[in-house]
């Protein structure tokens, strides 16, 4: 929801707000204790705050009924979607379901305090899941590995995997047999394939040279793109909107088909007006 007003915001207005919230982090984000709201600031050349963006955060129960069966499979789940589509709300509810209803040991890597709120006491929306805060964004990959080494989780929840080091840490966690639930920006699986920093999440991409016979059989050139290794995430979910999600139940197979230019097999799940699941 975007709200615009003709009133000109004064320095006093900004000062009134900033004095009543927590200190802004290195990535210019702050929050309100015991809530899920987020305030981001815009700074001028003198590094003074001259604008604020306020995002209202809510824990919405029942948002993942559309994929409940997939969580029970124990596979690692990657959630894709454009900014603001509700990825953080989804993984918060996933953390609650896995910790409370499925009784698993869940650790949340909460880099910007969006999942569990801006306080040492986490928001009740995450259930019995435990939260590890990240002092600096660039340390997220280290905290991910620390969670594995020190806290014996069965599930690790990560919001906004965005760098090559974080993708590598996610692969390391997956190889240790821990279930991963993560989000990243991108509308679809093809976006990840084209992103060299994040393609490791789906197995990595490399050029290979195939034989003349194989090239003729495939109807392609001799130099082709192929998946490098096994994906860190076995399931991928593209959040189109609140009520329509595209499911890739076998990421390995989906990536191979996309790289070969074949028709991609996926499943679209929709929630109807009377809350019934339509596949």
C-alpha positions in Angstrom: 0.0 0.0 0.0 1.5 3.3 -1.1 0.2 6.5 0.6 1.2 9.9 -0.7 0.3 13.2 0.9 0.6 16.8 -0.3 1.9 18.0 3.1 5.7 18.7 3.1 7.5 16.7 5.7 9.7 18.9 8.0 13.0 18.1 9.8 11.0 18.1 13.0 8.7 15.4 11.7 11.6 13.2 10.8 13.3 13.9 14.1 10.1 13.0 16.0 10.0 9.6 14.4 13.7 8.7 14.6 13.9 9.4 18.3 11.2 6.9 19.0 12.6 3.9 17.1 15.7 1.8 17.4 19.0 2.9 16.0 19.5 2.5 12.2 21.7 -0.3 11.1 24.5 -0.2 8.5 21.9 -0.9 5.8 19.8 2.0 7.0 17.0 -0.1 8.6 15.4 0.2 12.0 12.3 -1.2 13.7 9.9 -0.8 16.6 10.3 -3.2 19.5 7.9 -6.1 19.8 6.5 -5.4 16.4 7.3 -6.6 12.8 7.2 -3.0 11.3 10.3 -1.8 9.5 11.5 1.8 8.9 14.2 2.5 6.3 15.8 5.9 5.9 17.0 7.9 2.9 20.1 10.0 3.6 21.5 13.1 1.8 25.2 13.7 0.8 26.0 14.8 4.3 24.6 11.5 5.6 21.7 13.2 7.3 18.3 11.5 7.2 15.9 13.3 4.7 13.3 10.7 4.1 11.7 7.6 5.7 10.0 4.5 4.2 7.7 2.7 6.7 6.6 -0.9 6.1 3.9 -2.4 8.2 4.7 -6.0 9.1 2.1 -8.5 10.2 2.2 -12.2 11.2 -0.6 -13.7 9.1 -1.6 -17.2 10.2 -2.7 -19.8 7.6 -0.8 -18.2 4.7 1.0 -21.5 3.8 -2.0 -23.8 3.8 -1.4 -23.9 0.0 2.0 -25.8 0.5 1.5 -27.6 3.8 2.0 -31.0 2.2 5.4 -29.9 0.7 6.7 -28.9 4.1 5.9 -32.3 5.4 8.1 -33.9 2.8 11.2 -32.5 4.6 12.7 -31.1 1.4 14.6 -27.8 1.3 12.3 -25.0 -0.1 13.4 -21.8 -2.0 10.8 -19.1 -2.3 11.1 -16.6 -5.2 9.2 -13.4 -5.8 9.4 -9.7 -6.5 10.0 -7.3 -3.6 6.8 -6.7 -1.5 5.0 -9.9 -2.7 5.1 -11.4 0.9 8.1 -13.7 1.0 9.1 -12.8 4.5 5.5 -13.3 5.8 5.5 -16.7 4.2 8.8 -17.9 5.7 7.8 -16.5 9.2 4.7 -18.7 9.0 6.7 -21.7 7.7 9.1 -21.3 10.8 6.0 -21.3 13.1 4.5 -24.4 11.5 7.7 -26.3 11.5 8.6 -25.5 15.1 5.1 -25.6 16.7 3.1 -28.1 14.8 5.8 -30.4 13.3 8.0 -30.0 16.5 11.3 -29.5 14.7 14.3 -27.5 16.0 14.2 -24.4 13.8 16.8 -21.6 13.7 16.1 -18.4 11.9 18.9 -16.3 10.5 17.4 -12.9 10.9 19.7 -10.4 9.2 17.5 -7.3 9.2 15.2 -8.4 12.1 12.3 -8.6 9.6 11.2 -12.1 10.5 11.1 -11.9 14.3 11.0 -8.2 15.0 13.5 -5.5 16.2 14.0 -6.8 19.8 16.0 -9.4 21.8 12.6 -11.0 22.5 11.4 -12.4 19.2 7.8 -11.9 18.0 5.3 -14.6 18.8 4.7 -15.1 15.1 7.7 -17.4 14.8 6.3 -19.9 17.4 9.0 -21.9 19.2 11.6 -21.2 16.5 14.9 -19.6 17.7 16.3 -16.5 16.2 20.0 -15.6 15.5 20.5 -11.9 14.8 23.2 -10.8 12.4 25.3 -7.7 13.4 26.3 -6.8 9.9 24.8 -7.9 6.5 28.2 -9.1 5.2 28.4 -11.6 8.1 25.2 -13.5 7.2 27.0 -16.4 5.7 29.2 -16.9 8.8 26.1 -16.8 11.1 24.5 -19.4 8.8 27.4 -21.8 9.3 27.7 -21.0 13.1 24.0 -22.0 13.5 24.9 -25.5 12.1 28.1 -25.9 14.2 26.7 -24.7 17.5 22.9 -25.2 17.8 22.0 -28.6 16.2 19.1 -27.3 14.0 16.9 -29.6 12.0 15.7 -26.6 9.9 17.4 -23.3 9.0 15.3 -20.4 7.8 17.1 -17.6 5.8 15.6 -14.4 4.4 17.0 -12.7 1.3 19.9 -14.9 0.1 21.7 -12.4 -2.1 25.4 -13.0 -2.4 27.7 -15.7 -3.7 29.0 -16.4 -0.1 25.5 -16.8 1.2 24.7 -19.2 -1.7 27.8 -21.2 -0.9 26.9 -21.4 2.8 23.4 -22.6 1.9 25.0 -25.4 -0.2 27.2 -26.3 2.7 24.2 -26.5 5.1 22.3 -28.6 2.6 25.2 -31.1 2.3 25.1 -31.6 6.1 21.5 -32.9 5.8 19.7 -29.9 7.3 16.4 -28.7 5.8 16.7 -25.2 4.3 13.9 -22.7 3.9 15.1 -19.5 2.1 14.0 -16.6 0.0 15.7 -14.7 -2.8 14.6 -11.9 -5.2 13.6 -13.1 -8.7 10.3 -13.7 -10.4 11.1 -17.2 -11.6 13.7 -20.0 -11.8 15.1 -18.6 -15.1 16.2 -15.4 -13.2 18.3 -17.6 -10.9 19.9 -19.4 -13.8 21.0 -16.1 -15.3 22.3 -14.8 -12.0 25.9 -16.0 -11.6 26.0 -15.1 -7.8 22.9 -17.2 -7.0 22.9 -20.0 -9.5 24.7 -22.2 -7.0 21.4 -22.5 -5.1 20.0 -24.5 -8.0 23.2 -26.5 -8.8 25.3 -23.9 -10.6 25.6 -23.5 -14.4 28.6 -24.3 -16.6 29.5 -24.5 -20.3 30.3 -28.1 -21.5 31.3 -29.4 -24.9 29.4 -32.4 -26.2 30.1 -34.8 -29.0 28.9 -34.3 -32.6 26.4 -37.2 -32.2 25.0 -35.8 -29.0 24.7 -32.3 -30.5 22.9 -33.7 -33.5 20.5 -35.7 -31.3 19.7 -32.7 -29.2 19.6 -30.3 -32.2 22.0 -27.9 -30.5 25.5 -26.5 -30.8 28.5 -28.4 -29.4 28.9 -25.9 -26.6 25.9 -26.0 -24.3 24.9 -24.9 -20.8 24.4 -27.6 -18.2 23.8 -27.9 -14.5 27.1 -28.2 -12.6 26.0 -30.2 -9.5 23.0 -31.1 -7.2 20.8 -28.2 -6.2 20.9 -26.9 -2.6 17.1 -26.6 -2.7 14.9 -29.5 -4.0 11.7 -27.4 -4.2 11.2 -24.0 -5.6 8.1 -21.8 -5.2 7.4 -18.7 -7.4 5.0 -16.4 -5.5 3.0 -14.8 -8.3 0.6 -13.2 -5.8 -1.1 -14.0 -2.5 -3.4 -16.6 -4.0 -1.4 -18.0 -6.9 2.0 -19.9 -6.5 4.0 -21.8 -9.1 5.6 -24.9 -7.7 8.7 -26.7 -9.0 8.6 -30.0 -7.2 11.9 -31.2 -8.7 14.3 -28.3 -9.1 17.0 -30.5 -10.6 14.6 -31.6 -13.4 13.2 -28.1 -14.0 16.6 -26.5 -14.4 17.7 -29.2 -16.8 14.6 -28.7 -19.0 15.1 -24.9 -19.0 18.7 -25.2 -20.0 17.8 -27.5 -22.9 15.1 -25.2 -24.0 12.4 -27.7 -23.4 9.0 -27.1 -22.0 9.3 -26.6 -18.2 7.1 -28.9 -16.0 5.6 -27.0 -13.1 2.5 -26.9 -11.0 0.3 -23.9 -10.3 -1.6 -23.8 -7.0 -4.4 -21.3 -6.4 -6.5 -20.5 -3.4 -10.1 -19.8 -4.4 -12.4 -17.3 -2.8 -13.9 -19.9 -0.4 -10.3 -20.9 0.7 -10.2 -24.1 -1.3 -7.0 -25.2 -2.9 -7.0 -25.6 -6.7 -4.1 -27.3 -8.5 
